[in-house]
Amino acid sequence: MKVNLLDLKIQYENIKDEIKQAIDNVLESGNFIMGENVKKLEEEVAEFCGVKRAIAVANGTDAILLSLRALGINEGDEVITSPFTFFASAETSSLIGAKPVFVDINPETLCIDETKIEEAITEKTKAIIPVHIFGQMCNMDKIMEIAKKHDLVVIEDACQAIGAEYKGVKAGNFGNSGTFSFFPTKNLGAYGDAGMIVTNDEELADKLCMLRQHGTKKKYMHEMIGHNSRLDEIQAAILRVKLRYLEQWTEDRRRNAEIYDNMLKDINVKTPIEMEERRHVYHQYCILVDNKEEVMAFLKDKGIGCGNYYPIPVHQLPIYKEAGYTNLKLNVCEDACRKSIALPMYPELNEEQQKYVVECLKEIVK
């Protein structure tokens, strides 16, 4: 049996008529950049997330980068974030000349350890970027309490967590802004690059709208140095179709996670934990195993796709080693990188496939 880590072809087959019609409508309109679909997608995402404004951008990385710029983070400032995530969470700070400051992660959630944030704050600290890793939100009450105490801005990196909740409130509502990626593999994925910023701050939203379009409100009247980070109409149209299915897909992911949880109870692996008062959307279902490389090789040999999230902690990547992070020891993160494997997880995954994955794990896990 072959079980992919993710199977976008199955998803497409289920909605292809709607997708094709949406694309045809855009092609027939002759309007390809910042048109009606972008506007409506922004409105629909804002409603879905329960926020006042949503600003469509070219990708999730730009969502974080533009948020940093709009919130006044500059060269020499420090930005606290997680080392257990994709490079972009820290890269964006470096791009504007700020310094990413890495704080170790919680061993249960693999999100940033909120109890260690305050000790990392200095007079140069200006922002916190908590990463809702794999689809579960960080402890936002504590993070916002720290931010308020020290007058820091908060940018939620919710790129893996659209629809996730903390105490009944969706991701993106807690920080000054929330950022989403619609990379094709995400829970809500485009057929190319796409991203979104959400906020309840109208003034911030207006500034972000300018930054994404060369720093202008009115054509040829540039008021600031901006970016070209506009979302195209075809991707917006595709995302509008898929957004209608997102809640059902999320419930399907949660069902599959529960099936894995039950099947893996008697195996020597550590499974994801959904914390109390949170809604995990399971962008990835990651287990921790002691013999990671051996397990991954075995699963791949059995036709099972698995993901290596993440092989190297961000603070140990070559670029940050060169920048003087060599002696930084973040033990929980480093341990997670040595042990974390993503199992197949997508809405259309069936129980027979999951049984096969677990049976193979039983053969190899020590």
C-alpha positions as CSV (number, residue, x, y, z in Angstrom):
1,M,0.0,0.0,0.0
2,K,1.1,3.6,-0.7
3,V,0.2,6.3,1.7
4,N,1.2,9.9,0.8
5,L,2.2,12.4,3.5
6,L,-0.4,14.7,1.8
7,D,-2.6,14.0,-1.2
8,L,-3.7,17.2,-3.0
9,K,-4.9,15.3,-6.0
10,I,-7.7,13.7,-4.1
11,Q,-8.8,17.0,-2.8
12,Y,-8.7,18.5,-6.2
13,E,-10.8,15.7,-7.7
14,N,-13.6,16.4,-5.1
15,I,-13.9,20.1,-6.0
16,K,-12.4,20.4,-9.5
17,D,-15.6,21.5,-11.2
18,E,-15.9,24.5,-8.8
19,I,-12.2,25.3,-9.1
20,K,-12.3,25.2,-12.9
21,Q,-15.4,27.4,-12.9
22,A,-13.8,29.9,-10.6
23,I,-10.7,30.1,-12.7
24,D,-12.7,30.5,-15.9
25,N,-14.6,33.3,-14.4
26,V,-11.4,35.2,-13.6
27,L,-10.0,34.5,-17.1
28,E,-13.2,35.8,-18.7
29,S,-13.2,38.9,-16.5
30,G,-9.8,40.1,-17.8
31,N,-9.0,41.3,-14.2
32,F,-6.1,39.5,-12.7
33,I,-4.6,41.6,-9.9
34,M,-6.3,43.0,-6.8
35,G,-9.8,42.5,-8.2
36,E,-13.2,41.5,-6.8
37,N,-12.1,38.0,-5.7
38,V,-9.3,39.5,-3.6
39,K,-11.7,41.9,-2.0
40,K,-14.3,39.2,-1.3
41,L,-11.7,36.7,0.0
42,E,-10.5,39.4,2.5
43,E,-14.0,39.9,3.7
44,E,-14.6,36.1,3.9
45,V,-11.4,35.4,5.8
46,A,-12.1,38.3,8.2
47,E,-15.5,36.9,8.9
48,F,-14.1,33.3,9.3
49,C,-11.4,34.5,11.8
50,G,-13.7,36.9,13.6
51,V,-11.6,40.0,12.9
52,K,-12.3,43.5,11.6
53,R,-9.8,43.4,8.6
54,A,-8.0,40.9,6.4
55,I,-5.3,42.0,4.0
56,A,-4.3,39.6,1.2
57,V,-0.6,39.4,0.3
58,A,1.6,37.4,-1.9
59,N,2.7,34.8,0.6
60,G,3.0,34.0,4.3
61,T,6.5,35.3,4.6
62,D,5.4,38.7,3.3
63,A,2.6,38.6,5.8
64,I,5.1,38.5,8.7
65,L,7.6,40.9,7.0
66,L,4.9,43.5,6.3
67,S,3.5,43.2,9.8
68,L,7.0,43.9,11.2
69,R,7.4,46.9,9.1
70,A,3.9,48.3,9.7
71,L,4.4,47.9,13.4
72,G,7.6,49.9,13.4
73,I,10.2,47.2,14.0
74,N,13.6,48.5,12.7
75,E,17.2,47.8,12.4
76,G,18.8,46.9,15.7
77,D,15.5,45.9,17.4
78,E,15.1,42.4,18.9
79,V,12.3,40.1,18.1
80,I,11.6,37.0,20.3
81,T,10.4,33.9,18.5
82,S,10.6,30.1,18.4
83,P,13.5,28.1,17.0
84,F,11.2,25.2,16.2
85,T,9.6,26.3,13.0
86,F,10.2,27.2,9.4
87,F,13.0,29.7,8.7
88,A,10.6,32.5,7.6
89,S,9.5,33.2,11.2
90,A,13.1,34.4,12.0
91,E,14.2,35.3,8.5
92,T,11.7,38.2,8.3
93,S,13.2,39.9,11.3
94,S,16.7,39.5,9.9
95,L,15.5,41.0,6.5
96,I,14.7,44.3,8.2
97,G,17.9,44.3,10.2
98,A,16.3,43.3,13.5
99,K,17.8,40.5,15.6
100,P,15.8,37.3,16.2
101,V,16.0,36.1,19.8
102,F,15.2,32.4,20.2
103,V,13.4,31.0,23.2
104,D,13.1,27.3,23.9
105,I,9.8,25.4,23.3
106,N,7.3,23.7,25.5
107,P,7.9,19.9,25.5
108,E,4.2,19.1,25.3
109,T,3.0,21.6,22.6
110,L,6.3,22.3,20.8
111,C,5.1,25.9,20.8
112,I,7.3,28.7,22.3
113,D,7.6,28.2,26.1
114,E,5.8,31.3,27.4
115,T,7.5,30.8,30.8
116,K,10.9,31.6,29.3
117,I,10.0,34.6,27.2
118,E,10.4,37.3,29.9
119,E,14.0,36.3,30.7
120,A,14.9,36.9,27.1
121,I,13.6,40.5,27.0
122,T,16.1,43.3,26.9
123,E,15.9,47.1,26.3
124,K,16.1,46.3,22.6
125,T,13.2,43.9,22.5
126,K,10.3,45.3,20.5
127,A,8.2,42.3,19.4
128,I,7.2,38.7,20.0
129,I,6.4,36.3,17.2
130,P,4.7,33.3,18.7
131,V,4.4,30.4,16.2
132,H,1.3,28.3,16.4
133,I,3.2,25.2,15.4
134,F,1.6,22.3,13.5
135,G,-1.9,23.8,14.1
136,Q,-2.1,24.4,17.9
137,M,-2.1,27.8,19.4
138,C,0.4,29.1,21.9
139,N,-0.6,30.2,25.4
140,M,-1.8,33.6,24.2
141,D,-3.1,34.9,27.6
142,K,0.4,34.7,29.1
143,I,2.1,36.0,25.9
144,M,-0.2,39.0,25.7
145,E,0.3,39.7,29.4
146,I,4.0,39.8,29.0
147,A,3.7,42.0,25.9
148,K,1.5,44.5,27.7
149,K,3.8,44.6,30.7
150,H,6.9,45.3,28.5
151,D,5.1,47.4,25.8
152,L,5.9,44.9,23.0
153,V,3.9,44.2,19.8
154,V,2.8,40.7,19.0
155,I,2.6,39.1,15.6
156,E,0.9,35.7,15.6
157,D,2.6,33.4,13.1
158,A,-0.5,31.4,12.4
159,C,0.7,30.2,9.0
160,Q,0.0,26.6,10.0
161,A,-3.1,27.3,12.2
162,I,-6.0,28.8,10.3
163,G,-9.1,27.9,12.2
164,A,-7.2,27.0,15.4
165,E,-8.7,28.3,18.6
166,Y,-7.6,29.4,22.1
167,K,-10.4,29.6,24.6
168,G,-12.9,29.7,21.8
169,V,-11.2,32.6,19.9
170,K,-9.6,31.9,16.5
171,A,-6.0,32.5,15.7
172,G,-5.1,36.0,14.6
173,N,-7.3,37.8,17.2
174,F,-4.8,38.1,20.0
175,G,-1.8,39.9,18.5
176,N,-1.5,43.3,16.8
177,S,-1.7,41.1,13.7
178,G,-2.0,37.5,12.7
179,T,-0.4,36.0,9.6
180,F,-1.4,33.1,7.4
181,S,0.2,31.2,4.6
182,F,-1.8,29.7,1.9
183,F,1.0,27.7,0.4
184,P,-0.5,24.6,-1.4
185,T,0.3,22.2,1.5
186,K,-1.5,24.3,4.1
187,N,-4.9,23.4,5.5
188,L,-6.2,26.1,3.3
189,G,-3.9,26.1,0.4
190,A,-3.8,27.9,-2.9
191,Y,-2.4,26.5,-6.2
192,G,0.6,28.7,-5.9
193,D,1.8,31.2,-3.3
194,A,-0.6,33.3,-1.3
195,G,-0.9,34.8,2.2
196,M,-3.1,36.9,4.5
197,I,-2.7,39.3,7.4
198,V,-5.6,39.8,9.9
199,T,-6.0,42.5,12.5
200,N,-8.5,44.4,14.6
201,D,-6.6,47.6,14.2
202,E,-8.0,49.7,11.4
203,E,-5.0,52.1,11.2
204,L,-2.6,49.2,11.0
205,A,-4.7,47.6,8.3
206,D,-4.6,50.7,6.2
207,K,-0.8,50.9,6.5
208,L,-0.5,47.2,5.5
209,C,-2.6,47.9,2.4
210,M,-0.2,50.6,1.4
211,L,2.9,48.5,2.1
212,R,1.7,45.6,0.0
213,Q,1.3,47.9,-3.0
214,H,4.5,50.0,-3.3
215,G,3.5,52.3,-0.4
216,T,0.6,54.0,-2.1
217,K,-3.1,54.5,-1.5
218,K,-3.6,56.2,-4.8
219,K,-1.9,55.2,-8.0
220,Y,1.5,56.9,-8.6
221,M,1.2,58.7,-5.2
222,H,3.8,56.8,-3.2
223,E,3.9,57.8,0.5
224,M,6.4,55.2,1.8
225,I,8.8,52.6,0.5
226,G,6.6,49.5,0.1
227,H,6.6,46.1,-1.5
228,N,5.0,44.4,-4.4
229,S,3.0,41.8,-2.4
230,R,-0.3,41.7,-4.2
231,L,-2.4,38.6,-4.4
232,D,-3.6,37.6,-7.8
233,E,-7.2,37.0,-8.7
234,I,-6.8,33.4,-9.7
235,Q,-5.4,32.4,-6.4
236,A,-8.0,34.4,-4.6
237,A,-10.8,32.7,-6.5
238,I,-9.4,29.3,-5.8
239,L,-9.1,30.1,-2.1
240,R,-12.7,31.3,-1.9
241,V,-13.9,27.9,-3.2
242,K,-11.7,26.0,-0.7
243,L,-12.6,28.3,2.2
244,R,-16.1,27.0,2.0
245,Y,-14.8,23.5,2.8
246,L,-12.3,24.4,5.5
247,E,-14.4,23.7,8.5
248,Q,-15.3,20.2,7.3
249,W,-11.7,19.5,6.3
250,T,-10.6,20.6,9.8
251,E,-13.1,18.2,11.4
252,D,-11.8,15.4,9.2
253,R,-8.2,16.2,10.3
254,R,-9.3,16.2,13.9
255,R,-11.1,12.8,13.4
256,N,-7.9,11.3,11.8
257,A,-5.8,12.7,14.7
258,E,-8.1,10.9,17.2
259,I,-7.8,7.7,15.3
260,Y,-4.0,7.9,15.3
261,D,-4.1,8.8,19.1
262,N,-6.1,5.6,19.8
263,M,-4.1,3.3,17.5
264,L,-0.7,4.6,18.9
265,K,-1.5,4.2,22.6
266,D,0.5,1.0,23.0
267,I,3.5,2.1,20.9
268,N,6.6,3.7,22.2
269,V,6.0,7.1,20.5
270,K,5.0,10.4,21.9
271,T,1.8,11.7,20.1
272,P,0.6,15.3,19.9
273,I,-1.3,16.7,22.8
274,E,-4.3,19.0,22.4
275,M,-4.1,21.3,25.3
276,E,-7.1,22.2,27.4
277,E,-9.2,25.1,26.0
278,R,-7.5,24.9,22.6
279,R,-8.7,23.6,19.2
280,H,-5.9,21.9,17.3
281,V,-6.3,21.9,13.5
282,Y,-3.5,19.3,12.9
283,H,-1.7,20.9,9.9
284,Q,0.8,18.1,10.8
285,Y,0.4,15.1,13.0
286,C,3.9,14.8,14.4
287,I,5.1,12.0,16.7
288,L,8.4,11.9,18.6
289,V,10.5,8.8,18.3
290,D,14.0,8.0,19.6
291,N,15.3,6.3,16.3
292,K,14.0,8.9,13.9
293,E,16.2,8.3,10.9
294,E,15.7,4.6,11.1
295,V,11.9,4.9,11.4
296,M,11.7,7.4,8.5
297,A,13.8,5.2,6.2
298,F,11.6,2.2,7.1
299,L,8.3,4.0,6.5
300,K,9.5,5.3,3.1
301,D,10.6,1.8,2.2
302,K,7.0,0.7,3.0
303,G,5.5,3.3,0.7
304,I,4.5,5.7,3.5
305,G,5.2,9.4,3.2
306,C,6.6,11.1,6.3
307,G,7.8,14.6,7.0
308,N,11.0,15.7,8.7
309,Y,9.8,18.7,10.7
310,Y,12.3,20.1,11.5
311,P,15.7,18.5,10.9
312,I,17.7,21.6,12.1
313,P,16.7,24.1,14.8
314,V,16.6,27.6,13.3
315,H,19.3,28.8,15.6
316,Q,21.7,26.1,14.3
317,L,21.1,26.9,10.6
318,P,24.3,28.0,8.8
319,I,23.3,31.6,8.5
320,Y,22.6,32.0,12.2
321,K,25.7,30.0,13.2
322,E,27.6,32.6,11.3
323,A,25.7,35.4,13.1
324,G,27.0,34.2,16.5
325,Y,24.3,31.8,17.7
326,T,26.7,28.9,18.0
327,N,26.7,28.6,21.8
328,L,23.0,28.9,22.2
329,K,21.6,25.8,23.8
330,L,17.8,25.2,23.5
331,N,17.6,21.6,24.7
332,V,13.8,21.0,24.2
333,C,13.9,22.3,20.7
334,E,17.0,20.4,19.8
335,D,15.5,17.2,21.2
336,A,12.3,17.7,19.2
337,C,14.3,18.2,16.0
338,R,16.1,14.9,16.6
339,K,12.8,13.0,17.2
340,S,9.9,14.6,15.3
341,I,8.3,12.8,12.3
342,A,5.1,13.9,10.6
343,L,2.8,11.0,9.7
344,P,0.4,11.2,6.8
345,M,-2.4,13.7,7.6
346,Y,-5.0,15.1,5.3
347,P,-8.8,15.2,5.3
348,E,-9.3,12.4,2.8
349,L,-7.0,10.0,4.7
350,N,-8.9,6.8,5.5
351,E,-8.8,4.5,8.5
352,E,-7.4,1.6,6.4
353,Q,-4.4,3.8,5.4
354,Q,-3.9,4.8,9.0
355,K,-4.0,1.2,10.2
356,Y,-1.3,0.4,7.7
357,V,0.9,3.3,8.9
358,V,0.5,2.2,12.5
359,E,1.2,-1.5,11.7
360,C,4.4,-0.4,10.0
361,L,5.4,1.7,12.9
362,K,4.9,-1.3,15.2
363,E,7.5,-3.1,13.2
364,I,10.3,-0.5,13.6
365,V,9.7,1.6,16.7
366,K,12.0,0.4,19.5
